[in-house]
């Protein structure tokens, strides 16, 4: 089993650190609210992804493969939600220092929903379970390891995107820069959705 851990880790890292909807939202939150206030989103997305991997490995992946119309419907539902978030990001007004900050619970729920409805998360989970959790006597152990590794790597990766947004905060002090950044993040989110649907 030790020989599979490095490839599993690299797979998790490639899937989690690459640009995608959840990471774009994390960068936006980090830039707008700071790293600490983006952490609920990071944690919500990470726990959600670990749950997706567990669901796929526990049999839901087989159901989605057996009923492609259901999988496609969920993909379109996820795309619609992510496009809704991109519209909210694009239309967000510049943030002043006195502006109220959303509750941590709201950011956590947004992290859970954006990951749960993220077609990329489901595709990566299906691929990873197929690659690393082979049917056999060790599959329950491999699934637990893959879930834990997926959640941990997701947390660090999404957190890195939130930190990147935080680094940009100083540049984003002028309102004009905030508007440009919001629109760029919204366009990146739309591009990520379009790439997943293509």
N, C-alpha and C positions, 0 to 999 in steps of 0.2 A: 504494500500500500504506500510506502514511503516514496517509491518511484513515481507515483501519480501526483504527488502533492505539488511539485514545481510546475508541471504543465497545467494543473488545475488552477494554481495561483495566477499564472500568466494569462490564462483564459479569463479568469474573473477580472483581472486588472484591465485587460483589453476591452472587455465589455463595459466596465464601470467608468473608466477614465475618459473614454472617447466622448466627443461632443454628442449630446442628446438632450431631449426635453428637460429631464430632471436636473441635469448639470447646468443648462442655460438658466433655469429658474433659480438655482442655487447661487449662480454668479450675480444674477439680478438682485436677489435678496441680500447677499453679502454687500453689494455696492450701495444698496438703498438703506439697509438697516444695520449693517455691521455683522461681523462673523458670529458673535455670541447670539444675536437675535435670529440668525439664519440656521442655528443648530437644530431647532425643532424640525425644520424642513428636512435637514440632513438625516436626522434620526428617524423621522417618519418614513422617508423614502427608503432608508436602509432596512428597517424592520419589514417594510412592505415587500422589498425585493427578496429577503430571506424567506418570507411567507410564500411568495410566488414560486421560488425554487422548490420549496417543500411541497406545495400543491401539485406542481408539474411532476415531481418525482414520486408523488403518492398516487398518481393515476389520472389527474386532471389533464395532463399532457396527452394521454391516450384518447381521452374524450374529445379534446380539441382537434386532434388529428383525424379522428373518426367522423367528426361533424364539421367539415370545413366552413359551412355556412355560419355556424355559431362562432367559430374563430374569426371569420371575416366581419361579422356583426360587432364583435367585441373590439376589433381593430378600428372600425369606423367610429364606434362610441368613444374610444380612447382618443382618436384623432380629433373628434369634435371638441372634446374637453380641452385638449392641448391647444387647439386653435382659439378657443374661448380665452384661455390663459394668455395666449400671445396678444389677443386684442386688449386685454386688461393691462398688460405690460406696455404695449404701444401707446395707450391712452393715459397712462399714469402721469399725473402732473409732477413737476419738479418738487422735490422734497425740501422743505425748510427745516432748520434745526429744531423748531418748536413743534413740528407736525407730530401728531400722535402716532405711536408705533403699534401695528397690529399685535393681538395677543399671541402668545407662544402656541396656544392650542390651535389657533387658526393656521399658523405656519406648519404645525405638525400634521394637521388634517390635509393641508394642501400637498405636503410631501407624500403622504400615504396615497391620496387620490392620483396625483400626477404619476407616481410610480405604478400603481395598480392598473391604471388605464393607459400605460405607456406600452405600445406594441413592441418597442425595442426590448423592453424588459422580458416580455413573454417569449420572444424569439430567442434571445440569448439564453434564457432559462431552459427552453426546450432543447437547444443545441447542447448546452452544458450537461444536462441530465443524460442526453443521448450519448455524449462522449465519455462521461466520467462515472456515471452510476449505472453500470451494466447489470443486467439481470444475473443474479447469482447469490451465493451465500453471504457475500460482503456488501450487497447493495444497500441494506438499511444503514450500515455504518458509513458507507461512502456518501449516502444522501445526507446524513447528519453533518459530516465533514464539509461537504459541498455547500450546504445551507449556511453553516457557520462562517466558512471562508467567504462566500458570496456576500453575506451581510456585513462582515468586517471590511472587506475590500471596498464595497459600495460606500460604506460610511467614510472611509478615508478619501476615496475619490470624489464623492459629492462634496465633502468638506473642503477638499483642495479647490474646487470650483467656487465655493463660497468664499474661501480665503482670497482667491484671485479677484473676486468682486470687491472684497474689502480693500485690497491693495489699490484698486482704482478709485476709491472714495475721494481722495484728495483731488484727483483730476476732475472728478464729477461735482466739485463744489459749485461751479457756475450752472445756473438753470439750463442754459443752452446745451451744455455738455450732458446733463442728465437726460434731456429730451432725445439727444442723438443716441446715447447709450441705450435708453429704453427702446427706441425704434430698432436699433441694431440687434438687441436681444430678442425682440419680437420677431424680426426677420429670420434670425437663426433658429428660433423655435419653429416657425413655419417651414423653413427649409428642412429641419430634422423630421417633421411630420411628413412632408412631401417625399423625402427619401425613404421613409419607412413604408409608405403606401405604394411606392413605385415597384 
